[in-house]
Structure formats: C-alpha cells, structure tokens
Amino acid sequence: MLAAGCATAAKDVAPIDASPAAYQGYSCEQIAAETARIDARAQPLGARLDEAAQHDRAILVAALLVFAPALLALGGTKEEEAEYARLRGERAALDRSAAGQGCASF
C-alpha cells in the first residue's frame, strides 16, 4: 500500500493500445519521421519516470527507517506516466504499420 503513491519506472508502464490504421496512409519515410518524433519525446520522458521512481524508492526506504511523514513527499508523475504509455502504444502501432508495409525497422 505504501508504494502505491510511488512513481512507476518506465519499463513498468504498459503501453496504451493504438491502432496501426492511424498510419495506414503513411509512406515508409513518414513512418520513420513519426517514429523519430515519438522516440525523441519518449526517451527523456522515460528517463524522468525512472529518476522519479528511483527517488521515490529512496524516500520510501528513508521514511520506513526514520521518519514516516516523509511518505508525504512521494509523488508519482501520473500525467507523465499516461503520456509515456500513450507514446509506447503509438510506437508499437508504427512498428506494426511499418512491418505491414514492408518498411525497414526503425
């Protein structure tokens, strides 16, 4: 229960399902550009989520050992987690669309 308020590590954020149909009319070049845009946004966002998760774990350990009110400092970034999940889903949809069109892997 105490860990419920902790930030989630990027690897533990489940992607939100996105349909490759959104990219149906894209050329391989457009898919590559969109993939690069999503990766450029997701990489720093994932790093921030990992940093927040590590910070929250440290606070949780300190709070359990020393000072229970420190638990109030825990704060997952739920908006960033939601955006990261959406980006992961879009990235997966782009991968499926690229594969369906015979594009090179990105």
TIMI-2910 file (N, C-alpha, C, CB; in pm, 1 decimal, decimal comma, always signed):
<rs>
+----------+----------+----------+----------+----------+----------+----------+----------+----------+----------+----------+----------+------+
!      n_x !      n_y !      n_z !     ca_x !     ca_y !     ca_z !      c_x !      c_y !      c_z !     cb_x !     cb_y !     cb_z ! resn !
+----------+----------+----------+----------+----------+----------+----------+----------+----------+----------+----------+----------+------+
!    +81,9 !   -119,6 !     +0,0 !     +0,0 !     +0,0 !     +0,0 !    +86,1 !   +125,8 !     +0,0 !    -93,1 !     -0,1 !   +120,0 !  Met !
!   +198,2 !   +124,2 !    +74,1 !   +283,2 !   +240,8 !    +80,1 !   +342,5 !   +276,2 !    -54,6 !   +392,2 !   +219,1 !   +179,2 !  Leu !
!   +369,9 !   +177,3 !   -135,3 !   +432,1 !   +202,5 !   -265,2 !   +332,5 !   +251,7 !   -369,5 !   +499,2 !    +76,9 !   -315,0 !  Ala !
!   +205,4 !   +255,3 !   -337,5 !   +104,1 !   +294,4 !   -435,4 !   +123,5 !   +436,1 !   -486,0 !    -33,3 !   +281,0 !   -375,5 !  Ala !
!   +177,8 !   +525,9 !   -404,7 !   +198,6 !   +663,5 !   -446,8 !   +329,9 !   +685,8 !   -517,7 !   +190,9 !   +753,3 !   -329,8 !  Gly !
!   +409,6 !   +581,8 !   -530,1 !   +540,9 !   +595,0 !   -592,8 !   +528,1 !   +608,2 !   -744,6 !   +629,3 !   +474,6 !   -557,4 !  Cys !
!   +626,2 !   +677,6 !   -801,3 !   +632,6 !   +687,0 !   -947,3 !   +665,5 !   +549,6 !  -1004,0 !   +738,6 !   +792,6 !   -992,6 !  Ala !
!   +620,7 !   +524,7 !  -1123,5 !   +643,3 !   +397,6 !  -1191,1 !   +764,3 !   +409,0 !  -1282,6 !   +518,5 !   +354,9 !  -1271,0 !  Thr !
!   +851,1 !   +309,3 !  -1279,5 !   +965,1 !   +305,9 !  -1370,6 !   +914,4 !   +290,3 !  -1513,7 !  +1062,7 !   +190,4 !  -1333,7 !  Ala !
!   +987,1 !   +347,2 !  -1608,5 !   +944,5 !   +345,7 !  -1748,7 !   +918,6 !   +204,4 !  -1800,0 !  +1049,2 !   +412,9 !  -1835,5 !  Ala !
!  +1003,1 !   +108,7 !  -1760,7 !   +986,7 !    -29,0 !  -1809,9 !   +857,6 !    -92,9 !  -1760,1 !  +1105,6 !   -114,4 !  -1767,4 !  Lys !
!   +800,2 !    -37,0 !  -1653,8 !   +678,9 !    -93,7 !  -1596,3 !   +551,5 !    -24,6 !  -1643,5 !   +686,5 !    -87,4 !  -1447,3 !  Asp !
!   +565,0 !    +76,4 !  -1727,9 !   +447,8 !   +146,4 !  -1781,0 !   +398,2 !    +68,5 !  -1902,7 !   +481,8 !   +296,0 !  -1818,9 !  Val !
!   +278,3 !    +18,2 !  -1892,8 !   +219,8 !    -58,8 !  -2003,5 !   +175,7 !    +36,2 !  -2114,6 !    +99,3 !   -144,5 !  -1954,2 !  Ala !
!   +205,4 !     +1,4 !  -2238,1 !   +161,6 !    +87,4 !  -2348,8 !     +9,8 !    +86,0 !  -2362,2 !   +226,5 !    +42,5 !  -2480,8 !  Pro !
!    -42,3 !   +198,6 !  -2403,0 !   -184,7 !   +208,0 !  -2434,6 !   -199,3 !   +164,1 !  -2579,7 !   -241,6 !   +354,8 !  -2411,3 !  Ile !
!   -287,5 !    +72,3 !  -2604,6 !   -304,1 !    +17,5 !  -2739,0 !   -341,6 !   +127,6 !  -2837,2 !   -410,8 !    -92,9 !  -2739,6 !  Asp !
!   -271,7 !   +131,0 !  -2947,1 !   -300,6 !   +224,9 !  -3055,8 !   -311,3 !   +144,5 !  -3184,2 !   -190,2 !   +336,5 !  -3067,6 !  Ala !
!   -397,0 !   +188,0 !  -3271,0 !   -420,5 !   +115,7 !  -3395,8 !   -321,8 !   +158,4 !  -3503,5 !   -563,7 !   +138,1 !  -3444,3 !  Ser !
!   -262,3 !    +61,5 !  -3572,4 !   -176,7 !    +96,8 !  -3684,3 !   -255,8 !   +159,8 !  -3799,9 !   -102,7 !    -26,4 !  -3733,0 !  Pro !
!   -386,8 !   +149,9 !  -3796,5 !   -469,3 !   +209,5 !  -3901,5 !   -451,2 !   +360,8 !  -3907,7 !   -616,5 !   +175,6 !  -3878,7 !  Ala !
!   -411,9 !   +421,4 !  -3795,3 !   -388,3 !   +565,6 !  -3793,2 !   -274,2 !   +604,2 !  -3886,8 !   -357,6 !   +612,5 !  -3650,8 !  Ala !
!   -187,8 !   +508,8 !  -3917,8 !    -71,4 !   +535,1 !  -4002,5 !    -83,2 !   +465,5 !  -4138,3 !    +56,3 !   +489,7 !  -3931,7 !  Tyr !
!   -201,8 !   +421,1 !  -4172,1 !   -224,6 !   +342,7 !  -4292,7 !   -180,9 !   +415,5 !  -4419,5 !   -370,3 !   +306,2 !  -4302,9 !  Gln !
!   -204,9 !   +543,5 !  -4427,4 !   -170,3 !   +617,7 !  -4547,9 !    -28,2 !   +671,2 !  -4548,4 !   -264,9 !   +730,5 !  -4565,4 !  Gly !
!    +49,4 !   +640,4 !  -4445,3 !   +185,7 !   +692,3 !  -4434,9 !   +280,8 !   +613,9 !  -4524,8 !   +234,1 !   +687,2 !  -4289,3 !  Tyr !
!   +373,9 !   +684,7 !  -4583,7 !   +482,3 !   +619,2 !  -4657,0 !   +585,1 !   +571,2 !  -4554,7 !   +547,9 !   +716,4 !  -4762,8 !  Ser !
!   +679,9 !   +490,7 !  -4598,6 !   +785,6 !   +444,2 !  -4507,0 !   +862,1 !   +563,8 !  -4450,3 !   +883,5 !   +347,3 !  -4580,1 !  Cys !
!   +883,5 !   +666,1 !  -4530,8 !   +954,3 !   +785,2 !  -4483,5 !   +873,9 !   +858,2 !  -4377,2 !   +984,4 !   +879,4 !  -4600,1 !  Glu !
!   +743,2 !   +866,8 !  -4396,0 !   +657,9 !   +931,8 !  -4296,3 !   +653,6 !   +850,2 !  -4166,9 !   +515,4 !   +951,0 !  -4351,8 !  Gln !
!   +649,4 !   +718,5 !  -4180,0 !   +652,7 !   +632,7 !  -4060,9 !   +783,7 !   +653,0 !  -3987,3 !   +634,7 !   +483,4 !  -4098,9 !  Ile !
!   +894,7 !   +660,4 !  -4061,3 !  +1025,6 !   +682,0 !  -3998,5 !  +1029,3 !   +815,9 !  -3926,2 !  +1137,8 !   +675,6 !  -4103,7 !  Ala !
!   +975,3 !   +920,5 !  -3987,1 !   +974,0 !  +1052,7 !  -3924,5 !   +888,1 !  +1053,1 !  -3799,0 !   +923,1 !  +1157,9 !  -4023,0 !  Ala !
!   +771,6 !   +989,9 !  -3805,1 !   +683,4 !   +984,5 !  -3688,7 !   +747,0 !   +901,0 !  -3577,6 !   +545,8 !   +926,2 !  -3727,6 !  Glu !
!   +812,9 !   +792,2 !  -3614,8 !   +882,8 !   +709,1 !  -3516,8 !   +991,5 !   +790,9 !  -3447,3 !   +944,0 !   +584,0 !  -3584,5 !  Thr !
!  +1067,2 !   +867,1 !  -3523,2 !  +1173,2 !   +950,7 !  -3465,4 !  +1114,5 !  +1056,1 !  -3371,7 !  +1255,1 !  +1018,8 !  -3576,9 !  Ala !
!  +1001,0 !  +1115,1 !  -3409,6 !   +935,8 !  +1216,1 !  -3324,4 !   +891,9 !  +1154,3 !  -3191,9 !   +813,9 !  +1278,5 !  -3396,9 !  Arg !
!   +829,7 !  +1037,8 !  -3199,9 !   +783,1 !   +971,2 !  -3077,9 !   +901,2 !   +929,7 !  -2990,8 !   +697,0 !   +848,2 !  -3112,8 !  Ile !
!  +1004,3 !   +873,1 !  -3053,0 !  +1122,7 !   +832,6 !  -2975,6 !  +1188,4 !   +952,9 !  -2908,5 !  +1224,6 !   +761,2 !  -3066,4 !  Asp !
!  +1192,9 !  +1066,6 !  -2978,4 !  +1254,5 !  +1187,1 !  -2921,6 !  +1177,9 !  +1236,6 !  -2799,9 !  +1261,7 !  +1297,6 !  -3026,7 !  Ala !
!  +1048,7 !  +1218,6 !  -2798,1 !   +967,9 !  +1259,3 !  -2681,8 !   +970,7 !  +1152,5 !  -2572,9 !   +822,4 !  +1287,1 !  -2724,3 !  Arg !
!   +965,5 !  +1025,7 !  -2610,4 !   +955,9 !   +917,6 !  -2512,2 !  +1085,8 !   +897,0 !  -2435,3 !   +916,9 !   +788,6 !  -2581,0 !  Ala !
!  +1200,7 !   +914,8 !  -2498,5 !  +1328,9 !   +887,3 !  -2431,6 !  +1348,9 !   +974,9 !  -2307,9 !  +1444,9 !   +909,1 !  -2529,2 !  Gln !
!  +1340,4 !  +1108,0 !  -2318,7 !  +1359,3 !  +1188,4 !  -2197,4 !  +1245,9 !  +1170,0 !  -2096,3 !  +1371,1 !  +1335,4 !  -2234,2 !  Pro !
!  +1127,5 !  +1143,9 !  -2145,7 !  +1015,5 !  +1120,3 !  -2055,9 !  +1036,9 !   +991,9 !  -1976,1 !   +884,1 !  +1113,1 !  -2134,9 !  Leu !
!  +1082,1 !   +887,1 !  -2042,7 !  +1113,6 !   +762,0 !  -1973,3 !  +1224,4 !   +780,9 !  -1871,5 !  +1153,4 !   +654,7 !  -2073,2 !  Gly !
!  +1324,1 !   +860,1 !  -1906,6 !  +1433,8 !   +887,5 !  -1812,6 !  +1382,5 !   +961,0 !  -1688,9 !  +1544,3 !   +970,4 !  -1881,2 !  Ala !
!  +1290,9 !  +1056,7 !  -1708,4 !  +1233,5 !  +1127,9 !  -1592,9 !  +1151,3 !  +1034,1 !  -1505,3 !  +1145,7 !  +1245,1 !  -1640,2 !  Arg !
!  +1077,8 !   +943,9 !  -1568,6 !   +999,8 !   +847,8 !  -1490,5 !  +1092,1 !   +757,4 !  -1409,2 !   +910,0 !   +763,0 !  -1583,0 !  Leu !
!  +1200,3 !   +711,3 !  -1470,5 !  +1295,7 !   +626,6 !  -1398,8 !  +1358,7 !   +702,2 !  -1282,1 !  +1405,1 !   +576,2 !  -1494,2 !  Asp !
!  +1393,5 !   +828,4 !  -1305,1 !  +1452,5 !   +910,0 !  -1199,1 !  +1353,1 !   +930,8 !  -1084,8 !  +1498,3 !  +1045,8 !  -1255,0 !  Glu !
!  +1228,6 !   +959,0 !  -1118,6 !  +1126,2 !   +979,1 !  -1015,8 !  +1101,8 !   +850,2 !   -937,8 !   +994,8 !  +1028,2 !  -1079,5 !  Ala !
!  +1102,1 !   +736,4 !  -1006,0 !  +1080,8 !   +608,1 !   -938,4 !  +1195,9 !   +579,0 !   -842,9 !  +1066,5 !   +493,9 !  -1041,3 !  Ala !
!  +1317,9 !   +606,6 !   -888,0 !  +1434,2 !   +584,3 !   -801,5 !  +1429,3 !   +677,0 !   -680,1 !  +1565,5 !   +606,2 !   -880,3 !  Gln !
!  +1393,4 !   +801,9 !   -701,2 !  +1381,6 !   +899,1 !   -592,1 !  +1275,8 !   +854,7 !   -491,9 !  +1347,1 !  +1038,8 !   -647,3 !  His !
!  +1161,2 !   +811,4 !   -542,5 !  +1052,9 !   +768,3 !   -453,8 !  +1091,7 !   +645,5 !   -373,2 !   +927,2 !   +739,3 !   -534,1 !  Asp !
!  +1166,4 !   +552,2 !   -433,9 !  +1211,6 !   +434,9 !   -358,6 !  +1304,0 !   +475,7 !   -244,6 !  +1283,0 !   +335,8 !   -451,3 !  Arg !
!  +1392,1 !   +572,8 !   -270,6 !  +1483,8 !   +620,5 !   -167,1 !  +1407,5 !   +686,6 !    -53,0 !  +1585,2 !   +718,9 !   -226,5 !  Ala !
!  +1307,7 !   +766,3 !    -86,7 !  +1226,7 !   +831,2 !    +16,4 !  +1148,9 !   +727,2 !    +96,1 !  +1130,0 !   +933,5 !    -46,7 !  Ile !
!  +1096,1 !   +627,2 !    +27,3 !  +1020,0 !   +522,5 !    +95,1 !  +1107,8 !   +449,5 !   +196,3 !   +962,3 !   +423,0 !     -7,0 !  Leu !
!  +1228,4 !   +413,9 !   +158,1 !  +1319,7 !   +345,1 !   +249,1 !  +1352,6 !   +434,8 !   +367,9 !  +1449,1 !   +303,2 !   +175,7 !  Val !
!  +1384,5 !   +561,1 !   +340,1 !  +1417,2 !   +654,5 !   +448,8 !  +1298,3 !   +673,1 !   +542,0 !  +1461,1 !   +790,6 !   +391,9 !  Ala !
!  +1180,5 !   +684,2 !   +484,5 !  +1061,1 !   +705,5 !   +566,0 !  +1033,7 !   +585,1 !   +654,8 !   +939,9 !   +733,9 !   +477,2 !  Ala !
!  +1050,0 !   +468,1 !   +599,6 !  +1024,9 !   +347,8 !   +678,3 !  +1127,4 !   +332,4 !   +789,5 !  +1026,1 !   +224,5 !   +588,8 !  Leu !
!  +1248,8 !   +375,9 !   +764,3 !  +1354,4 !   +362,1 !   +863,5 !  +1358,0 !   +476,0 !   +963,9 !  +1486,4 !   +352,4 !   +795,2 !  Leu !
!  +1323,3 !   +595,0 !   +920,7 !  +1346,5 !   +711,3 !  +1005,1 !  +1221,5 !   +791,6 !  +1035,6 !  +1446,0 !   +799,5 !   +941,1 !  Val !
!  +1148,5 !   +829,5 !   +933,1 !  +1050,1 !   +934,4 !   +952,6 !   +927,6 !   +911,1 !   +864,7 !  +1111,5 !  +1070,9 !   +922,9 !  Phe !
!   +824,2 !   +857,8 !   +920,4 !   +703,7 !   +824,2 !   +843,9 !   +640,0 !   +942,0 !   +770,2 !   +602,6 !   +764,8 !   +935,5 !  Ala !
!   +638,7 !  +1066,2 !   +825,0 !   +579,1 !  +1176,6 !   +747,7 !   +650,1 !  +1206,3 !   +615,5 !   +578,5 !  +1301,0 !   +831,2 !  Pro !
!   +770,7 !  +1154,5 !   +596,8 !   +839,3 !  +1174,2 !   +468,7 !   +763,9 !  +1107,0 !   +355,6 !   +982,2 !  +1120,0 !   +475,3 !  Ala !
!   +675,3 !  +1014,2 !   +388,5 !   +595,8 !   +947,9 !   +284,6 !   +509,4 !  +1047,7 !   +207,9 !   +507,3 !   +839,6 !   +346,7 !  Leu !
!   +482,4 !  +1161,7 !   +269,1 !   +404,4 !  +1263,9 !   +200,1 !   +480,6 !  +1321,9 !    +81,5 !   +366,1 !  +1375,1 !   +296,8 !  Leu !
!   +613,1 !  +1304,3 !    +77,1 !   +694,2 !  +1355,2 !    -33,9 !   +688,5 !  +1264,9 !   -155,8 !   +838,0 !  +1371,5 !    +10,0 !  Ala !
!   +633,6 !  +1146,0 !   -140,8 !   +622,7 !  +1055,8 !   -255,2 !   +522,4 !  +1112,9 !   -353,4 !   +581,0 !   +913,1 !   -210,9 !  Leu !
!   +556,1 !  +1105,0 !   -477,5 !   +460,0 !  +1155,9 !   -573,7 !   +491,7 !  +1108,5 !   -712,8 !   +456,1 !  +1306,1 !   -570,3 !  Gly !
!   +420,2 !  +1010,2 !   -756,1 !   +437,7 !   +966,9 !   -892,8 !   +387,4 !  +1075,1 !   -986,9 !   +364,9 !   +834,3 !   -917,9 !  Gly !
!   +441,1 !  +1078,4 !  -1104,5 !   +400,3 !  +1175,2 !  -1204,4 !   +302,0 !  +1105,4 !  -1298,4 !   +524,1 !  +1233,1 !  -1282,5 !  Thr !
!   +180,2 !  +1096,6 !  -1255,4 !    +78,8 !  +1019,1 !  -1327,4 !    +51,9 !  +1073,6 !  -1467,2 !    -50,2 !  +1017,0 !  -1248,4 !  Lys !
!    +59,5 !  +1206,4 !  -1485,1 !    +37,7 !  +1262,1 !  -1618,5 !   +148,9 !  +1216,6 !  -1712,5 !    +31,0 !  +1416,8 !  -1613,0 !  Glu !
!   +274,0 !  +1219,0 !  -1663,3 !   +385,3 !  +1174,7 !  -1746,7 !   +376,1 !  +1025,0 !  -1775,0 !   +518,9 !  +1207,6 !  -1679,2 !  Glu !
!   +333,8 !   +947,3 !  -1676,4 !   +316,1 !   +803,8 !  -1698,5 !   +211,1 !   +779,4 !  -1806,4 !   +275,7 !   +733,2 !  -1567,3 !  Glu !
!   +101,4 !   +854,7 !  -1802,5 !     -4,3 !   +838,7 !  -1902,4 !    +46,2 !   +875,9 !  -2041,6 !   -126,4 !   +924,6 !  -1865,6 !  Ala !
!   +123,1 !   +984,9 !  -2050,8 !   +176,5 !  +1024,2 !  -2180,7 !   +276,0 !   +920,8 !  -2232,0 !   +243,0 !  +1161,9 !  -2171,7 !  Glu !
!   +359,1 !   +869,6 !  -2142,5 !   +457,4 !   +768,8 !  -2182,2 !   +386,9 !   +642,4 !  -2231,8 !   +551,6 !   +735,2 !  -2064,0 !  Tyr !
!   +280,9 !   +602,2 !  -2163,2 !   +203,6 !   +485,3 !  -2205,7 !   +143,4 !   +507,7 !  -2344,0 !    +92,4 !   +454,2 !  -2104,0 !  Ala !
!    +92,6 !   +628,0 !  -2367,7 !    +35,9 !   +660,0 !  -2499,1 !   +143,8 !   +655,4 !  -2606,3 !    -31,1 !   +798,9 !  -2497,2 !  Arg !
!   +260,3 !   +714,1 !  -2577,7 !   +369,9 !   +714,2 !  -2674,6 !   +417,5 !   +572,5 !  -2704,9 !   +486,6 !   +798,5 !  -2622,8 !  Leu !
!   +425,7 !   +487,8 !  -2602,2 !   +466,7 !   +348,8 !  -2625,1 !   +366,2 !   +277,1 !  -2714,3 !   +481,7 !   +273,9 !  -2491,4 !  Arg !
!   +238,5 !   +304,7 !  -2693,7 !   +135,1 !   +244,1 !  -2777,2 !   +143,3 !   +291,3 !  -2920,9 !     -1,7 !   +274,6 !  -2721,4 !  Gly !
!   +166,3 !   +421,5 !  -2939,3 !   +179,2 !   +475,3 !  -3074,9 !   +302,1 !   +417,2 !  -3143,1 !   +187,2 !   +629,3 !  -3072,2 !  Glu !
!   +411,6 !   +403,8 !  -3067,8 !   +535,4 !   +347,0 !  -3124,1 !   +511,7 !   +203,7 !  -3170,3 !   +650,3 !   +351,1 !  -3019,9 !  Arg !
!   +440,0 !   +126,3 !  -3090,3 !   +409,4 !    -11,9 !  -3127,5 !   +321,0 !    -15,6 !  -3251,7 !   +340,6 !    -85,5 !  -3011,1 !  Ala !
!   +225,2 !    +75,7 !  -3261,0 !   +138,2 !    +81,8 !  -3379,0 !   +219,0 !   +118,4 !  -3502,7 !    +24,3 !   +183,8 !  -3357,6 !  Ala !
!   +314,3 !   +210,9 !  -3487,8 !   +401,1 !   +246,3 !  -3600,5 !   +484,9 !   +127,0 !  -3644,0 !   +492,4 !   +364,0 !  -3563,4 !  Leu !
!   +536,9 !    +51,6 !  -3548,8 !   +615,0 !    -67,8 !  -3581,3 !   +530,4 !   -167,8 !  -3659,9 !   +669,4 !   -133,3 !  -3452,9 !  Asp !
!   +405,4 !   -188,5 !  -3615,9 !   +316,9 !   -281,3 !  -3686,1 !   +284,3 !   -230,4 !  -3826,9 !   +187,2 !   -302,3 !  -3606,0 !  Arg !
!   +261,3 !    -99,9 !  -3837,7 !   +230,7 !    -41,3 !  -3967,7 !   +351,1 !    -53,3 !  -4061,4 !   +189,4 !   +106,5 !  -3951,8 !  Ser !
!   +469,9 !    -27,0 !  -4008,5 !   +591,8 !    -39,0 !  -4090,1 !   +610,9 !   -182,9 !  -4137,7 !   +716,0 !     +7,3 !  -4009,7 !  Ala !
!   +591,0 !   -276,6 !  -4048,7 !   +606,7 !   -418,0 !  -4085,1 !   +502,8 !   -456,1 !  -4191,4 !   +592,4 !   -509,5 !  -3959,2 !  Ala !
!   +381,1 !   -407,4 !  -4175,9 !   +275,3 !   -439,9 !  -4270,6 !   +301,4 !   -383,4 !  -4409,3 !   +143,7 !   -389,1 !  -4219,6 !  Gly !
!   +376,8 !   -274,0 !  -4415,3 !   +407,4 !   -212,0 !  -4544,3 !   +544,1 !   -254,0 !  -4597,1 !   +401,5 !    -60,6 !  -4532,2 !  Gln !
!   +611,5 !   -339,5 !  -4521,9 !   +742,9 !   -386,7 !  -4566,8 !   +853,5 !   -282,7 !  -4549,8 !   +735,3 !   -427,9 !  -4711,5 !  Gly !
!   +832,3 !   -187,1 !  -4460,1 !   +935,0 !    -84,6 !  -4435,9 !  +1048,3 !   -144,1 !  -4351,9 !   +873,5 !    +40,0 !  -4364,3 !  Cys !
!  +1163,0 !    -81,4 !  -4359,9 !  +1276,4 !   -121,8 !  -4276,4 !  +1242,5 !    -94,3 !  -4130,6 !  +1406,8 !    -46,7 !  -4318,0 !  Ala !
!  +1306,3 !   -166,4 !  -4041,2 !  +1285,8 !   -144,7 !  -3898,0 !  +1343,8 !    -11,7 !  -3856,8 !  +1348,6 !   -257,7 !  -3815,8 !  Ser !
!  +1278,6 !    +52,1 !  -3761,0 !  +1324,1 !   +182,2 !  -3712,5 !  +1364,4 !   +171,3 !  -3568,3 !  +1215,8 !   +288,8 !  -3729,4 !  Phe !
+----------+----------+----------+----------+----------+----------+----------+----------+----------+----------+----------+----------+------+
</rs>
